[in-house]
Amino acid sequence: MSEHKNKNEAKGNFGIYQITIFGRIFKFGKADLDRVTQTSGFPTRLHQQLRKLFAVFGEKNVDGSIILRLLGITTKQAKKMESDILDGHIEQTGEIPEGNKKSHKNKKK
């Protein structure tokens, strides 16, 4: 039986994705690159989020892409990379993307 990818110690192939709406960054996230939705070719996590956003904002106004591929690393390492990218964006722009506001834990420095 394979290890569940949500366990921090689980190894796998992950991608960090970015979703933009009307050209503005809406969200950064982590997806399992081994779970792909055939109809779109996107990792299933990204595909599901894009479908919901297409319904609200229109397909032509929403874009999603894998911005970093992380092969053979642990879930914990992938989470850290996602967090580092998000923190870098916040540091650079002073803004938390709308799609990350609920889950982001802003670091106290």
C-alpha positions in Angstrom: 0.0 0.0 0.0 1.4 3.4 -0.9 2.0 6.1 1.6 -0.7 8.8 1.8 0.7 12.0 0.2 -0.7 14.2 3.0 1.7 12.7 5.5 4.7 15.1 5.9 7.1 12.2 5.5 5.5 10.9 2.2 7.7 11.3 -0.9 6.3 12.3 -4.2 6.2 14.6 -7.2 4.7 18.0 -6.3 4.2 21.2 -8.2 3.7 24.7 -6.9 1.0 26.4 -8.9 -0.1 30.0 -9.4 -3.6 31.1 -10.3 -4.2 34.5 -11.8 -7.6 36.3 -12.4 -7.7 39.2 -14.7 -3.8 39.1 -14.7 -3.5 39.5 -10.9 -2.1 36.7 -8.7 -5.0 35.1 -6.9 -3.4 32.1 -5.3 -0.3 30.0 -4.8 -0.8 26.3 -4.0 0.7 22.8 -3.9 -0.5 19.9 -6.1 0.4 16.3 -6.5 1.8 16.0 -10.0 1.0 12.3 -10.1 -2.7 13.0 -10.0 -3.7 14.6 -13.3 -7.2 15.2 -14.7 -7.2 13.9 -18.2 -9.6 16.5 -19.7 -7.3 19.4 -18.8 -3.9 17.9 -18.3 -3.6 19.8 -15.0 -2.9 18.3 -11.7 -6.3 17.4 -10.1 -6.0 20.0 -7.3 -5.4 22.8 -9.7 -8.0 21.6 -12.2 -10.7 21.6 -9.4 -9.9 25.1 -8.3 -9.8 26.4 -11.9 -13.2 25.0 -12.7 -14.8 26.8 -9.7 -13.1 30.1 -10.7 -14.1 29.7 -14.3 -17.7 29.6 -13.2 -17.4 32.8 -11.3 -15.0 34.9 -13.5 -15.2 33.3 -16.9 -12.7 30.9 -18.4 -10.9 33.5 -20.4 -10.2 35.6 -17.3 -8.6 32.9 -15.2 -5.2 31.2 -15.7 -3.4 28.5 -13.8 0.1 27.1 -14.3 2.7 25.0 -12.5 5.5 27.5 -11.7 7.8 25.0 -10.0 8.2 21.2 -10.3 9.5 19.4 -7.2 10.3 15.7 -8.0 11.0 13.1 -5.3 10.6 15.3 -2.3 8.6 15.0 0.9 5.2 16.6 1.5 6.8 18.6 4.2 9.5 20.0 1.8 6.8 20.8 -0.8 4.8 22.7 1.9 7.8 24.7 2.9 8.6 25.6 -0.7 4.9 26.7 -1.2 5.2 28.8 1.9 8.5 30.3 0.9 7.1 31.4 -2.5 4.0 32.9 -0.9 6.1 34.7 1.7 8.4 36.1 -1.0 5.4 37.4 -2.9 4.0 39.0 0.2 7.4 40.6 1.0 7.7 41.9 -2.5 4.2 43.3 -2.9 2.9 43.7 0.7 -0.2 41.8 -0.2 -1.5 38.3 0.6 -3.2 36.9 -2.6 -7.0 36.6 -2.0 -7.0 32.8 -2.4 -4.3 32.4 0.3 -5.8 34.7 2.9 -7.8 32.0 4.8 -4.9 29.6 5.2 -1.8 31.7 5.3 -0.2 32.1 8.7 1.8 35.3 8.4 5.2 34.9 10.0 6.2 37.3 12.8 9.7 38.5 12.2 
